[in-house]
Amino acid sequence: MARIYNFSAGPSTLPETVLKQAQAEMLDWQGSGMSVMEISHRGKHFSTIAAELESDLRTLLGVPDNYKVLFLQGGATAQFSHIPLNLLRGKTKACYVNTGAWSVKAAGDAARLCEVVISASAEAHKFTLIPPEKDWLLDSQAAYLHYTSNETIHGVEFTGVPDAKGLPLVCDMSSNILSRPVDVSKFGLIYAGTQKNMGPAGVTVVIVCEDLLGEVDAKLPDVFNYAEQAKNASMINTPATYSWYLVGLVLKWLIAEGGIAAIEKKNINKAASLYTAIDTSTLYSNPVRPDCRSRMNIPFVLSDAGLEKAFLQEAEQQGLMELKGHRSIGGMRASIYNAMPIEGVNALIDFMAEFERTH
């Protein structure tokens, strides 16, 4: 069969070499006579997979020794409530910056557990920009400051790390983790679902400073308690073993590609090429302010909305899939995560030019 170019926002495309390795090891992982799906999470074989997974992630991100790395279940959405449950530490307020659909949802879930202070919001601008930091309102009595580094739906991305003014900084990096270098030491907690840049769905990475752990309500179940998960190597219950294995393969692929610095150069090139094609067109446009544009998720609209159906149909005929925009905002969206090759982006650009010429 022929492989297509998958521009889905997640679950997203995976490196072909990773898929081929997983295929080759499906029935027999490294001479064990078992598939990874059959290996006990308490056995020596899986212990090797788990240890390499954490070690490779620490290496790629430069995670300091005083941070715990957890591999949890429930998706990043589960962390919207787990974060206040673990990080309030006796306080009653938390600060949130709303830059799109996912940060709004995170704030909404937190509001069920504490008083949420909206430090800044781009809602009045239809989430097409990031509010200037000088205008943010931070409450010194808050437990932490939360933001989303890349908004998958609206295509807005932070280019740097905000100044939390002494508050522990919490970041949802689900859709741009491992796509650009980041100084983990500036954060109290980083979390990310793996189904965009790190592997298949089923795993959520939480990287948390040890100083923030341990002071939780005694009624909090252990499975939701970061400190207890850290003590149990994220295995209080049976983890998503096969997803852990696949995430590990993706990390090794990224290391072989030259690491985050190398992949960032490719991401810059891919995004610049696609934005140039959009900006020089009379048919396509991107609504996001240029200095806030995402490298990972690029939404665009057609000046004639009546052509959208034809665009999607003809794109699929060319093997360009999952380009329909999120139902909440419409239009188109091309998600070009780490594993999307430049050939896929160029194929999309060529198709867009031909579609514009013929329509």
Helices and strands as residue ranges (DSSP letters): E 5-6, H 16-24, G 36-38, H 44-61, E 67-72, H 75-87, E 93-98, H 101-110, E 115-121, G 123-125, G 133-135, E 145-148, E 150-151, E 156-157, E 169-172, G 184-186, E 189-193, E 204-209, G 210-212, G 222-224, H 226-231, H 241-256, H 259-279, E 284-285, G 290-292, E 297-302, G 305-307, H 308-317, E 320-321, E 332-335, H 342-358
